[in-house]
Amino acid sequence: QANSNTANKPVYFYEFSQPNFLVSKIIIEHDEQGKGKITFLKKDSDEEITDPIQLTAATMEKIKNAYQTLNFLDSTENYQYEKDYSHLGNMKFTFKKDTRARTAVFNWTENKDARVLADEYRKIGQQYVWIFEINLSRENQPLNAPRLMDTLDSYLRRDEVSDAMQMIPFLKELSNDERIPLIARNHAARLIKDIEKKAEKAAK
């Protein structure tokens, strides 16, 4: 395989920063197949956490479509809204293809497709930071698990997770993990049913 080292090179880069947010920095980088890593920093910590990520085909389709519609590499459009909303956090998007690359930075935009990108990466960030938190809870802080399940529940209700179906195998694992309280395990099982029901409805 001659191109094996280029195959896994990240081509999509996203960076979010807002020093006052609980998660003050998030960096997501991945390749065309959605394989990559997330790096994030908590407000009161100086230790960056890095975890592998694997985005689903559904998520990648949304990202690729948005970049395509924006004609990102050839465009010179500045997506930043005339007012500055940096209190909401600044976002930086970079896309590389062959020898070309372009970066766009904004904190608020009226451009529909740039907003799709911003929303999608926010959801990816939330999903993987949550996975990190719940794994930490399983290992060391089981009493945090019920609160974390509530957080995921509200994300799912507001459609704030990149691909809910992707969460099902992990939620099944949690629903059987006796290290966390029963209330959290039951909640995980309930969320699986909710996700499946929502997917069935969407498919009709």
Backbone as a chain_set.jsonl record, in Angstrom:
{"seq": "QANSNTANKPVYFYEFSQPNFLVSKIIIEHDEQGKGKITFLKKDSDEEITDPIQLTAATMEKIKNAYQTLNFLDSTENYQYEKDYSHLGNMKFTFKKDTRARTAVFNWTENKDARVLADEYRKIGQQYVWIFEINLSRENQPLNAPRLMDTLDSYLRRDEVSDAMQMIPFLKELSNDERIPLIARNHAARLIKDIEKKAEKAAK", "coords": {"N": [[0.847, -1.206, 0.0], [1.002, 1.831, -1.146], [0.166, 4.347, -0.486], [-0.305, 4.434, 2.212], [0.616, 6.021, 4.311], [-0.354, 8.537, 3.708], [-3.02, 8.14, 3.792], [-3.998, 8.24, 6.392], [-3.617, 10.771, 7.179], [-4.636, 13.735, 8.739], [-7.088, 15.847, 7.268], [-9.06, 17.551, 7.777], [-9.577, 20.142, 10.024], [-10.484, 21.468, 13.152], [-10.882, 24.041, 15.469], [-11.744, 25.201, 18.64], [-12.092, 27.874, 20.894], [-12.559, 29.327, 24.064], [-11.74, 30.94, 26.738], [-13.203, 31.193, 29.136], [-15.068, 29.187, 29.228], [-16.204, 26.003, 30.485], [-15.095, 23.764, 29.181], [-12.402, 24.823, 27.73], [-10.97, 24.757, 25.428], [-11.041, 23.099, 22.325], [-9.817, 20.805, 20.031], [-10.218, 19.3, 16.963], [-9.243, 16.864, 14.729], [-9.219, 15.132, 11.648], [-9.308, 12.493, 9.134], [-10.388, 11.823, 5.687], [-12.011, 9.661, 6.084], [-13.068, 10.023, 8.515], [-11.577, 9.324, 10.669], [-9.606, 10.096, 13.454], [-8.508, 12.448, 15.93], [-9.399, 13.928, 19.087], [-8.609, 16.762, 20.98], [-8.699, 18.273, 24.085], [-9.148, 20.899, 26.526], [-9.675, 21.547, 29.907], [-11.126, 24.229, 31.78], [-9.923, 24.779, 34.372], [-7.575, 23.443, 34.271], [-4.24, 22.547, 33.223], [-3.635, 20.541, 31.68], [-3.781, 18.937, 28.699], [-6.16, 16.816, 27.155], [-6.219, 13.969, 25.142], [-8.006, 12.032, 22.858], [-8.836, 9.229, 20.748], [-10.931, 9.544, 17.814], [-13.77, 8.458, 15.901], [-15.585, 9.309, 13.296], [-18.896, 8.926, 12.021], [-20.257, 7.672, 8.882], [-22.512, 9.149, 8.258], [-22.121, 11.562, 9.642], [-19.749, 12.423, 8.413], [-20.677, 12.856, 5.846], [-22.313, 15.097, 6.155], [-20.389, 17.012, 6.879], [-18.654, 17.01, 4.634], [-20.442, 17.767, 2.608], [-21.108, 20.356, 3.446], [-18.634, 21.715, 3.262], [-18.253, 21.432, 0.519], [-20.454, 22.82, -0.605], [-19.87, 25.342, 0.318], [-17.777, 25.792, -1.267], [-15.186, 25.781, -0.333], [-12.272, 25.808, -0.542], [-11.795, 27.411, -2.771], [-13.049, 29.724, -2.241], [-13.19, 33.142, -1.088], [-14.592, 34.148, 0.846], [-15.473, 35.807, 3.845], [-16.684, 34.519, 6.679], [-17.47, 35.637, 9.013], [-19.854, 37.249, 11.035], [-21.073, 40.653, 11.052], [-21.102, 41.726, 13.646], [-19.185, 41.22, 16.627], [-18.945, 38.221, 18.292], [-17.287, 37.061, 20.217], [-17.453, 36.265, 22.839], [-18.876, 33.969, 22.792], [-17.122, 32.164, 21.945], [-14.374, 31.425, 19.795], [-14.042, 30.057, 16.521], [-12.151, 27.952, 14.434], [-11.603, 26.817, 11.241], [-10.009, 24.497, 9.193], [-9.214, 23.222, 6.031], [-7.633, 20.816, 4.101], [-6.443, 19.944, 0.918], [-4.792, 17.887, -1.288], [-2.224, 19.848, -2.362], [-3.208, 22.098, -1.387], [-4.623, 24.454, 0.971], [-6.907, 25.952, 3.25], [-7.928, 28.323, 5.695], [-10.526, 29.34, 7.857], [-11.847, 31.713, 10.109], [-14.176, 32.373, 12.618], [-16.709, 33.657, 14.924], [-19.366, 33.902, 14.927], [-21.851, 33.374, 12.495], [-23.815, 34.156, 9.602], [-23.941, 32.64, 7.449], [-25.364, 29.887, 6.048], [-24.218, 27.325, 5.457], [-21.696, 27.442, 6.587], [-22.523, 27.584, 9.148], [-23.623, 25.06, 9.486], [-21.297, 23.524, 9.542], [-20.11, 24.565, 11.892], [-22.027, 23.832, 13.798], [-22.007, 21.036, 13.552], [-19.397, 20.307, 14.312], [-19.406, 21.259, 16.9], [-21.231, 19.508, 18.044], [-19.867, 17.079, 17.714], [-17.673, 17.544, 19.354], [-18.963, 17.794, 21.869], [-20.041, 15.221, 22.129], [-17.752, 13.541, 22.256], [-16.284, 14.6, 24.398], [-18.084, 14.07, 26.387], [-18.077, 11.249, 26.327], [-15.485, 10.788, 27.214], [-15.746, 11.837, 29.835], [-17.688, 10.13, 31.006], [-16.377, 7.715, 30.899], [-14.299, 8.225, 32.64], [-15.779, 8.48, 34.935], [-16.707, 5.859, 35.218], [-14.366, 4.586, 35.898], [-13.286, 5.987, 38.15], [-15.092, 7.793, 39.425], [-17.86, 6.929, 40.158], [-20.226, 8.019, 41.198], [-20.756, 10.269, 39.772], [-21.962, 9.437, 37.503], [-24.908, 9.295, 37.192], [-25.6, 12.052, 36.911], [-24.16, 12.66, 34.612], [-25.474, 11.04, 32.762], [-27.897, 12.367, 32.686], [-27.055, 14.711, 31.455], [-26.329, 13.768, 28.895], [-28.822, 12.901, 28.083], [-30.202, 15.353, 27.845], [-28.696, 16.506, 25.78], [-29.315, 14.72, 23.688], [-32.05, 15.105, 23.442], [-32.101, 17.71, 22.513], [-30.956, 17.394, 20.108], [-28.141, 17.481, 20.013], [-25.994, 15.869, 19.596], [-23.606, 14.423, 17.51], [-23.986, 11.961, 15.935], [-26.439, 10.11, 16.928], [-27.098, 7.379, 16.768], [-24.651, 6.154, 16.719], [-23.976, 6.049, 19.337], [-25.23, 3.92, 20.52], [-24.015, 1.18, 20.852], [-22.117, 1.806, 22.816], [-23.716, 2.822, 24.878], [-25.091, 0.494, 25.498], [-23.072, -0.98, 26.636], [-22.632, 0.614, 28.904], [-25.065, 0.28, 30.19], [-24.809, -2.176, 31.272], [-22.753, -2.023, 33.022], [-21.529, -2.622, 36.06], [-20.091, -1.001, 37.698], [-21.086, 1.501, 37.83], [-23.813, 3.419, 39.29], [-27.07, 1.894, 39.617], [-29.221, 3.489, 38.801], [-28.083, 5.062, 36.801], [-27.356, 3.112, 34.961], [-29.861, 2.107, 34.214], [-30.877, 4.385, 33.053], [-29.22, 4.637, 30.838], [-30.09, 2.432, 29.364], [-32.684, 3.256, 28.826], [-32.192, 5.457, 27.195], [-31.181, 4.246, 24.913], [-33.482, 3.047, 23.861], [-34.945, 5.386, 23.335], [-33.356, 6.604, 21.334], [-33.5, 4.686, 19.313], [-36.215, 4.716, 18.783], [-36.559, 7.321, 17.829], [-34.999, 7.186, 15.515], [-36.415, 5.315, 14.028], [-38.769, 6.739, 13.569], [-37.76, 8.815, 12.009], [-37.009, 7.444, 9.781], [-39.332, 6.765, 8.583]], "CA": [[0.0, 0.0, 0.0], [1.947, 2.937, -1.292], [-0.307, 5.619, 0.077], [-0.829, 4.192, 3.557], [0.9, 7.105, 5.257], [-1.191, 9.708, 3.431], [-4.422, 7.772, 4.038], [-4.451, 8.602, 7.734], [-3.255, 12.162, 7.478], [-5.833, 14.555, 8.875], [-7.278, 16.906, 6.269], [-10.067, 18.448, 8.362], [-9.149, 20.626, 11.34], [-11.412, 22.383, 13.811], [-10.404, 24.471, 16.782], [-12.665, 26.089, 19.352], [-11.508, 28.356, 22.152], [-13.221, 30.346, 24.886], [-11.06, 30.696, 28.02], [-14.106, 31.159, 30.294], [-15.949, 28.021, 29.199], [-15.768, 24.837, 31.258], [-14.105, 23.189, 28.274], [-11.972, 26.115, 27.178], [-10.365, 24.572, 24.113], [-11.273, 21.799, 21.685], [-9.227, 20.667, 18.701], [-10.623, 18.047, 16.322], [-8.632, 16.686, 13.41], [-9.534, 13.789, 11.143], [-9.099, 12.279, 7.701], [-11.604, 11.721, 4.858], [-12.84, 8.552, 6.601], [-13.593, 10.383, 9.837], [-10.708, 8.792, 11.72], [-8.712, 11.145, 13.915], [-8.413, 12.59, 17.381], [-9.886, 15.158, 19.71], [-7.79, 17.231, 22.09], [-9.433, 19.36, 24.749], [-8.578, 21.449, 27.751], [-10.663, 22.042, 30.86], [-10.795, 25.586, 32.22], [-9.052, 24.89, 35.547], [-6.48, 22.485, 34.152], [-3.317, 22.89, 32.137], [-3.315, 19.26, 31.05], [-4.645, 18.637, 27.556], [-6.572, 15.416, 27.053], [-6.374, 13.57, 23.742], [-8.67, 10.747, 22.658], [-9.13, 8.95, 19.337], [-12.336, 9.655, 17.418], [-14.16, 7.878, 14.619], [-16.867, 9.888, 12.9], [-19.667, 8.001, 11.187], [-20.47, 8.073, 7.485], [-23.562, 10.183, 8.256], [-21.487, 12.807, 10.073], [-18.801, 12.837, 7.367], [-21.447, 13.347, 4.702], [-22.721, 16.469, 6.48], [-19.198, 17.867, 6.848], [-18.19, 17.13, 3.246], [-21.43, 18.558, 1.858], [-20.993, 21.77, 3.838], [-17.403, 22.245, 2.643], [-18.466, 21.48, -0.933], [-21.388, 23.906, -0.903], [-19.152, 26.601, 0.572], [-16.662, 25.867, -2.216], [-14.305, 26.33, 0.7], [-10.884, 26.071, -0.957], [-11.712, 28.459, -3.799], [-13.772, 30.911, -1.803], [-12.452, 34.106, -0.26], [-15.616, 34.733, 1.711], [-15.243, 35.886, 5.282], [-17.993, 34.093, 7.211], [-17.749, 36.312, 10.281], [-20.95, 38.213, 11.107], [-20.523, 42.013, 11.279], [-20.883, 41.939, 15.08], [-18.255, 40.26, 17.219], [-19.544, 37.423, 19.364], [-16.217, 36.191, 20.713], [-17.8, 35.7, 24.158], [-19.421, 32.628, 22.533], [-16.003, 31.31, 21.55], [-13.902, 31.548, 18.413], [-13.897, 28.79, 15.817], [-11.204, 27.991, 13.32], [-11.772, 25.648, 10.374], [-9.0, 24.344, 8.145], [-9.42, 22.075, 5.15], [-6.464, 20.641, 3.22], [-6.632, 18.969, -0.156], [-3.569, 17.817, -2.089], [-1.223, 20.807, -1.873], [-3.909, 23.339, -1.035], [-5.237, 24.53, 2.294], [-7.492, 27.255, 3.583], [-8.435, 28.421, 7.059], [-11.511, 30.405, 8.109], [-12.056, 31.926, 11.545], [-15.34, 33.216, 12.963], [-17.385, 33.276, 16.164], [-20.803, 33.865, 14.619], [-22.005, 33.548, 11.055], [-25.152, 34.061, 9.022], [-23.843, 31.726, 6.312], [-26.044, 28.639, 6.417], [-23.344, 26.152, 5.383], [-20.651, 27.613, 7.607], [-23.189, 27.263, 10.414], [-23.721, 23.594, 9.541], [-19.974, 23.067, 10.005], [-19.939, 24.957, 13.296], [-22.935, 22.994, 14.603], [-21.577, 19.643, 13.498], [-18.188, 20.121, 15.13], [-19.784, 21.442, 18.313], [-21.864, 18.249, 18.472], [-18.811, 16.059, 17.812], [-16.927, 17.882, 20.565], [-19.767, 17.438, 23.042], [-20.173, 13.761, 22.184], [-16.511, 12.876, 22.682], [-15.944, 15.044, 25.754], [-18.988, 13.313, 27.257], [-17.572, 9.871, 26.4], [-14.325, 10.833, 28.111], [-16.225, 12.07, 31.209], [-18.38, 8.956, 31.546], [-15.35, 6.683, 31.111], [-13.619, 8.626, 33.875], [-16.726, 8.172, 35.998], [-16.725, 4.397, 35.401], [-13.11, 4.168, 36.529], [-12.934, 6.625, 39.425], [-16.111, 8.626, 40.076], [-19.154, 6.365, 39.766], [-21.379, 8.822, 41.636], [-21.026, 11.295, 38.753], [-22.609, 8.833, 36.326], [-26.307, 9.712, 36.968], [-25.626, 13.425, 36.407], [-23.679, 12.622, 33.228], [-26.542, 10.475, 31.928], [-28.865, 13.469, 32.495], [-26.458, 15.612, 30.464], [-26.478, 13.151, 27.571], [-30.259, 12.917, 27.799], [-30.603, 16.673, 27.329], [-28.059, 16.635, 24.458], [-30.075, 13.942, 22.693], [-33.347, 15.758, 23.249], [-31.903, 18.933, 21.729], [-30.23, 17.012, 18.9], [-26.821, 18.089, 20.188], [-24.974, 14.826, 19.457], [-23.353, 14.324, 16.076], [-24.733, 10.829, 15.372], [-26.947, 9.414, 18.117], [-27.054, 5.93, 16.559], [-23.294, 5.707, 17.031], [-23.846, 5.923, 20.793], [-25.957, 2.751, 21.034], [-23.172, 0.124, 21.427], [-21.483, 2.307, 24.038], [-24.762, 2.886, 25.911], [-25.363, -0.895, 25.909], [-21.969, -1.295, 27.558], [-22.884, 1.327, 30.161], [-26.257, -0.249, 30.872], [-24.41, -3.421, 31.946], [-21.529, -1.789, 33.785], [-21.936, -2.59, 37.474], [-19.3, -0.034, 38.471], [-21.844, 2.752, 37.985], [-25.079, 3.177, 39.991], [-28.182, 1.294, 38.86], [-30.034, 4.554, 38.181], [-27.398, 5.471, 35.569], [-27.451, 1.981, 34.024], [-31.237, 2.103, 33.692], [-31.017, 5.569, 32.196], [-28.551, 4.281, 29.577], [-30.991, 1.518, 28.643], [-33.815, 4.074, 28.348], [-31.73, 6.302, 26.092], [-31.084, 3.384, 23.719], [-34.858, 2.951, 23.323], [-35.302, 6.709, 22.784], [-32.611, 6.808, 20.087], [-34.054, 3.765, 18.304], [-37.559, 5.201, 18.428], [-36.374, 8.529, 17.016], [-34.481, 6.749, 14.222], [-37.545, 4.676, 13.317], [-39.658, 7.826, 13.143], [-37.077, 9.56, 10.942], [-36.926, 6.587, 8.586], [-40.677, 6.621, 7.979]], "C": [[0.879, 1.252, 0.0], [1.481, 4.183, -0.554], [-0.766, 5.465, 1.518], [-0.527, 5.344, 4.515], [0.103, 8.375, 4.952], [-2.639, 9.417, 3.792], [-4.906, 8.265, 5.401], [-4.08, 10.017, 8.133], [-4.526, 12.971, 7.645], [-5.899, 15.638, 7.796], [-8.298, 17.932, 6.761], [-9.608, 18.837, 9.762], [-10.172, 21.619, 11.879], [-10.803, 22.755, 15.158], [-11.399, 25.445, 17.387], [-11.961, 26.577, 20.608], [-12.361, 29.465, 22.767], [-12.709, 30.127, 26.306], [-12.007, 30.58, 29.212], [-15.05, 29.963, 30.302], [-15.338, 26.88, 30.01], [-14.758, 24.017, 30.456], [-13.616, 24.362, 27.431], [-11.354, 25.99, 25.784], [-10.675, 23.176, 23.585], [-10.609, 21.825, 20.318], [-9.638, 19.305, 18.148], [-9.919, 17.973, 14.982], [-8.901, 15.262, 12.935], [-9.314, 13.714, 9.637], [-10.442, 12.165, 6.974], [-12.56, 10.643, 5.368], [-13.394, 8.84, 7.998], [-12.753, 9.871, 10.988], [-9.73, 9.884, 12.154], [-8.643, 11.214, 15.422], [-9.022, 13.918, 17.827], [-8.934, 15.493, 20.849], [-8.567, 18.349, 22.763], [-8.801, 19.715, 26.075], [-9.72, 21.935, 28.627], [-10.174, 23.362, 31.431], [-9.76, 25.623, 33.351], [-7.838, 23.978, 35.467], [-5.492, 22.984, 33.103], [-2.897, 21.615, 31.421], [-4.302, 18.981, 29.916], [-4.944, 17.142, 27.521], [-6.767, 15.091, 25.584], [-6.976, 12.178, 23.664], [-8.858, 10.502, 21.169], [-10.611, 9.171, 19.042], [-12.546, 8.912, 16.095], [-15.54, 8.42, 14.273], [-17.584, 8.916, 11.965], [-19.805, 8.556, 9.769], [-21.487, 9.21, 7.407], [-22.974, 11.548, 8.632], [-20.552, 13.34, 8.984], [-19.523, 13.418, 6.156], [-21.865, 14.798, 4.934], [-21.541, 17.437, 6.36], [-18.744, 18.103, 5.407], [-19.139, 17.982, 2.405], [-21.308, 20.044, 2.161], [-19.762, 22.406, 3.197], [-17.57, 22.416, 1.128], [-19.354, 22.653, -1.326], [-20.735, 25.263, -0.685], [-18.088, 26.856, -0.487], [-15.439, 26.398, -1.473], [-12.917, 26.714, 0.191], [-10.764, 27.226, -1.943], [-12.334, 29.774, -3.352], [-12.854, 31.862, -1.035], [-13.408, 34.743, 0.737], [-15.181, 34.716, 3.174], [-16.588, 35.602, 5.944], [-18.384, 34.841, 8.477], [-18.877, 37.342, 10.135], [-20.377, 39.589, 11.475], [-20.294, 42.335, 12.757], [-19.943, 40.862, 15.603], [-18.924, 39.535, 18.379], [-18.49, 36.522, 20.003], [-16.488, 35.646, 22.118], [-18.405, 34.298, 24.007], [-18.323, 31.644, 22.134], [-15.643, 31.497, 20.092], [-13.678, 30.174, 17.8], [-12.976, 28.96, 14.628], [-11.346, 26.69, 12.527], [-10.672, 25.627, 9.324], [-9.304, 23.087, 7.345], [-8.238, 22.009, 4.204], [-6.815, 19.632, 2.134], [-5.437, 19.026, -1.085], [-2.566, 18.846, -1.552], [-1.879, 22.089, -1.373], [-4.498, 23.273, 0.361], [-5.839, 25.908, 2.483], [-8.029, 27.207, 5.009], [-9.442, 29.566, 7.141], [-11.74, 30.497, 9.613], [-13.285, 32.795, 11.742], [-15.909, 32.788, 14.309], [-18.905, 33.268, 15.995], [-20.94, 34.089, 13.123], [-23.466, 33.44, 10.649], [-25.147, 33.093, 7.831], [-24.324, 30.337, 6.743], [-25.079, 27.448, 6.459], [-22.176, 26.233, 6.36], [-21.237, 27.287, 8.977], [-23.349, 25.757, 10.594], [-22.408, 23.018, 10.072], [-19.788, 23.345, 11.489], [-20.778, 24.064, 14.206], [-22.427, 21.57, 14.692], [-20.364, 19.414, 14.393], [-18.465, 20.363, 16.612], [-20.368, 20.138, 18.856], [-20.831, 17.132, 18.639], [-18.022, 16.281, 19.105], [-17.675, 17.45, 21.808], [-19.843, 15.933, 23.225], [-18.91, 13.125, 22.763], [-16.011, 13.351, 24.039], [-16.816, 14.281, 26.75], [-18.495, 11.873, 27.422], [-16.358, 9.801, 27.332], [-14.789, 10.931, 29.566], [-16.862, 10.815, 31.802], [-17.386, 7.819, 31.763], [-14.564, 6.945, 32.391], [-14.484, 8.251, 35.077], [-16.763, 6.666, 36.277], [-15.493, 3.931, 36.166], [-12.996, 4.688, 37.959], [-14.06, 7.325, 40.16], [-17.524, 8.153, 39.743], [-20.359, 7.237, 40.137], [-21.686, 9.976, 40.682], [-21.862, 10.759, 37.594], [-24.072, 9.265, 36.13], [-26.419, 11.131, 36.392], [-25.179, 13.463, 34.938], [-24.721, 12.03, 32.287], [-27.626, 11.537, 31.669], [-28.367, 14.435, 31.424], [-26.649, 15.054, 29.058], [-27.94, 13.167, 27.142], [-30.665, 14.269, 27.213], [-29.932, 16.964, 25.984], [-28.915, 15.954, 23.39], [-31.417, 14.597, 22.403], [-33.229, 17.003, 22.373], [-31.167, 18.668, 20.423], [-28.832, 17.623, 18.892], [-25.709, 17.038, 20.186], [-24.839, 14.553, 17.97], [-24.116, 13.175, 15.412], [-25.179, 9.948, 16.524], [-26.848, 7.893, 17.978], [-25.681, 5.352, 16.927], [-23.122, 5.429, 18.522], [-24.424, 4.611, 21.326], [-25.046, 1.65, 21.6], [-22.531, 0.539, 22.751], [-22.501, 2.373, 25.186], [-25.131, 1.485, 26.402], [-24.323, -1.339, 26.926], [-22.234, -0.667, 28.928], [-24.053, 0.721, 30.932], [-25.945, -1.55, 31.611], [-23.182, -3.253, 32.84], [-21.853, -1.602, 35.263], [-21.088, -1.65, 38.33], [-20.078, 1.263, 38.671], [-23.213, 2.446, 38.602], [-26.183, 2.67, 39.056], [-29.012, 2.348, 38.136], [-29.41, 5.01, 36.852], [-27.475, 4.366, 34.522], [-28.837, 1.931, 33.38], [-31.467, 3.254, 32.73], [-30.392, 5.29, 30.822], [-29.466, 3.398, 28.73], [-32.176, 2.284, 28.057], [-33.415, 4.905, 27.14], [-31.592, 5.503, 24.795], [-32.454, 3.301, 23.051], [-35.274, 4.267, 22.666], [-34.644, 6.936, 21.423], [-33.204, 5.95, 18.976], [-35.425, 4.234, 17.827], [-37.468, 6.398, 17.482], [-35.909, 8.162, 15.601], [-35.572, 6.111, 13.375], [-38.468, 5.728, 12.749], [-39.063, 8.554, 11.925], [-37.054, 8.754, 9.649], [-38.264, 6.467, 7.861], [-40.944, 7.721, 6.973]], "O": [[1.418, 1.657, 1.03], [2.288, 4.971, -0.062], [-1.544, 6.287, 2.003], [-1.31, 5.618, 5.425], [-0.097, 9.203, 5.84], [-3.406, 10.339, 4.07], [-6.062, 8.657, 5.556], [-4.217, 10.405, 9.294], [-5.411, 12.911, 6.791], [-4.891, 16.259, 7.459], [-8.387, 19.039, 6.23], [-9.289, 17.978, 10.583], [-10.658, 22.491, 11.158], [-10.282, 21.907, 15.883], [-11.839, 26.391, 16.734], [-11.311, 25.798, 21.307], [-12.812, 30.392, 22.093], [-13.186, 29.233, 27.005], [-11.662, 29.937, 30.204], [-15.761, 29.747, 31.283], [-14.123, 26.805, 30.194], [-13.71, 23.624, 30.969], [-14.317, 24.835, 26.536], [-11.23, 26.974, 25.054], [-10.58, 22.192, 24.317], [-10.813, 22.756, 19.539], [-9.43, 18.278, 18.794], [-9.987, 18.91, 14.187], [-8.823, 14.309, 13.711], [-9.155, 14.73, 8.961], [-11.498, 12.382, 7.567], [-13.764, 10.7, 5.118], [-14.095, 8.015, 8.585], [-13.155, 9.965, 12.148], [-9.098, 10.522, 11.313], [-8.709, 10.196, 16.112], [-9.14, 14.873, 17.06], [-8.507, 14.61, 21.592], [-9.04, 19.27, 22.097], [-8.035, 18.948, 26.659], [-10.617, 22.641, 28.165], [-8.971, 23.592, 31.555], [-8.819, 26.415, 33.296], [-7.15, 23.76, 36.464], [-5.855, 23.747, 32.207], [-1.933, 21.604, 30.656], [-5.5, 18.812, 30.145], [-4.083, 16.315, 27.821], [-7.407, 15.85, 24.857], [-6.509, 11.254, 24.329], [-9.022, 11.451, 20.402], [-11.452, 9.004, 19.926], [-11.627, 8.762, 15.289], [-16.539, 8.038, 14.883], [-16.948, 8.178, 11.214], [-19.518, 9.722, 9.496], [-21.346, 10.123, 6.594], [-23.295, 12.562, 8.012], [-20.553, 14.53, 8.671], [-19.039, 14.356, 5.523], [-21.785, 15.627, 4.028], [-21.673, 18.533, 5.814], [-18.484, 19.236, 5.004], [-18.707, 18.807, 1.6], [-21.393, 20.884, 1.265], [-19.84, 23.507, 2.652], [-17.105, 23.391, 0.537], [-19.045, 23.39, -2.263], [-21.009, 26.218, -1.412], [-17.561, 27.962, -0.607], [-14.762, 27.325, -1.92], [-12.439, 27.816, 0.46], [-9.759, 27.937, -1.956], [-12.167, 30.806, -4.002], [-11.876, 31.442, -0.417], [-13.084, 35.738, 1.386], [-14.605, 33.745, 3.663], [-17.532, 36.374, 5.778], [-19.506, 34.695, 8.963], [-18.858, 38.186, 9.239], [-19.334, 39.683, 12.123], [-19.406, 43.119, 13.093], [-19.909, 39.743, 15.092], [-19.406, 40.159, 19.325], [-18.761, 35.358, 20.298], [-15.845, 34.689, 22.55], [-18.445, 33.529, 24.968], [-18.566, 30.444, 22.004], [-16.517, 31.704, 19.25], [-13.194, 29.252, 18.457], [-13.013, 29.965, 13.918], [-11.224, 25.598, 13.083], [-10.434, 26.627, 8.646], [-9.61, 22.032, 7.902], [-7.874, 23.004, 3.578], [-7.413, 18.591, 2.409], [-5.102, 20.088, -1.611], [-2.109, 18.728, -0.415], [-1.2, 23.04, -0.985], [-4.829, 22.202, 0.869], [-5.346, 26.899, 1.946], [-8.522, 26.175, 5.466], [-9.23, 30.631, 6.563], [-11.815, 29.481, 10.303], [-13.42, 33.838, 11.103], [-15.629, 31.687, 14.783], [-19.631, 32.703, 16.813], [-20.221, 34.905, 12.547], [-24.25, 32.725, 11.274], [-26.197, 32.767, 7.277], [-23.781, 29.714, 7.655], [-25.121, 26.652, 7.396], [-21.726, 25.218, 6.892], [-20.541, 26.78, 9.856], [-23.227, 25.237, 11.704], [-22.405, 22.141, 10.936], [-19.362, 22.474, 12.248], [-20.31, 23.601, 15.246], [-22.416, 20.967, 15.765], [-20.313, 18.439, 15.143], [-17.838, 19.749, 17.475], [-20.052, 19.714, 19.968], [-20.904, 16.34, 19.579], [-17.741, 15.341, 19.848], [-17.105, 16.818, 22.697], [-19.726, 15.429, 24.341], [-18.986, 12.276, 23.651], [-15.376, 12.582, 24.762], [-16.353, 13.893, 27.823], [-18.495, 11.339, 28.531], [-16.225, 8.874, 28.131], [-14.296, 10.205, 30.43], [-16.61, 10.472, 32.957], [-17.532, 7.041, 32.706], [-14.211, 6.022, 33.126], [-13.987, 7.769, 36.095], [-16.841, 6.246, 37.432], [-15.561, 3.006, 36.975], [-12.653, 3.938, 38.873], [-14.013, 7.45, 41.384], [-18.296, 8.882, 39.121], [-21.39, 7.194, 39.466], [-22.749, 10.591, 40.769], [-22.405, 11.529, 36.802], [-24.455, 9.577, 35.003], [-27.228, 11.383, 35.499], [-25.741, 14.199, 34.127], [-24.843, 12.465, 31.142], [-28.198, 11.6, 30.581], [-29.14, 14.916, 30.596], [-27.074, 15.765, 28.147], [-28.252, 13.416, 25.978], [-31.381, 14.33, 26.213], [-30.54, 17.606, 25.128], [-29.2, 16.526, 22.338], [-31.864, 14.638, 21.257], [-34.129, 17.317, 21.594], [-30.797, 19.602, 19.713], [-28.398, 18.205, 17.897], [-24.619, 17.278, 20.706], [-25.836, 14.463, 17.253], [-24.821, 13.394, 14.427], [-24.405, 9.14, 17.038], [-26.55, 7.197, 18.948], [-25.571, 4.214, 17.384], [-22.238, 4.672, 18.924], [-24.14, 4.229, 22.462], [-25.271, 1.213, 22.729], [-22.416, -0.261, 23.68], [-22.185, 2.024, 26.324], [-25.446, 1.301, 27.577], [-24.636, -1.978, 27.93], [-22.086, -1.313, 29.965], [-24.037, 0.657, 32.162], [-26.714, -1.98, 32.47], [-22.64, -4.233, 33.351], [-22.381, -0.567, 35.671], [-21.323, -1.511, 39.53], [-19.77, 2.039, 39.576], [-23.72, 1.335, 38.454], [-26.209, 2.986, 37.866], [-29.453, 2.137, 37.006], [-30.126, 5.307, 35.896], [-27.64, 4.642, 33.333], [-28.971, 1.739, 32.171], [-32.161, 3.115, 31.723], [-30.951, 5.652, 29.787], [-29.594, 3.602, 27.523], [-32.62, 2.006, 26.942], [-34.18, 5.048, 26.186], [-31.855, 6.022, 23.71], [-32.576, 3.463, 21.837], [-35.871, 4.276, 21.59], [-35.287, 7.4, 20.481], [-33.39, 6.41, 17.849], [-35.752, 4.162, 16.643], [-38.184, 6.485, 16.485], [-36.363, 8.747, 14.617], [-35.65, 6.333, 12.166], [-38.903, 5.637, 11.6], [-39.759, 8.86, 10.957], [-37.076, 9.318, 8.556], [-38.32, 6.114, 6.683], [-42.017, 7.76, 6.371]]}, "num_chains": 1, "name": "protein.A"}
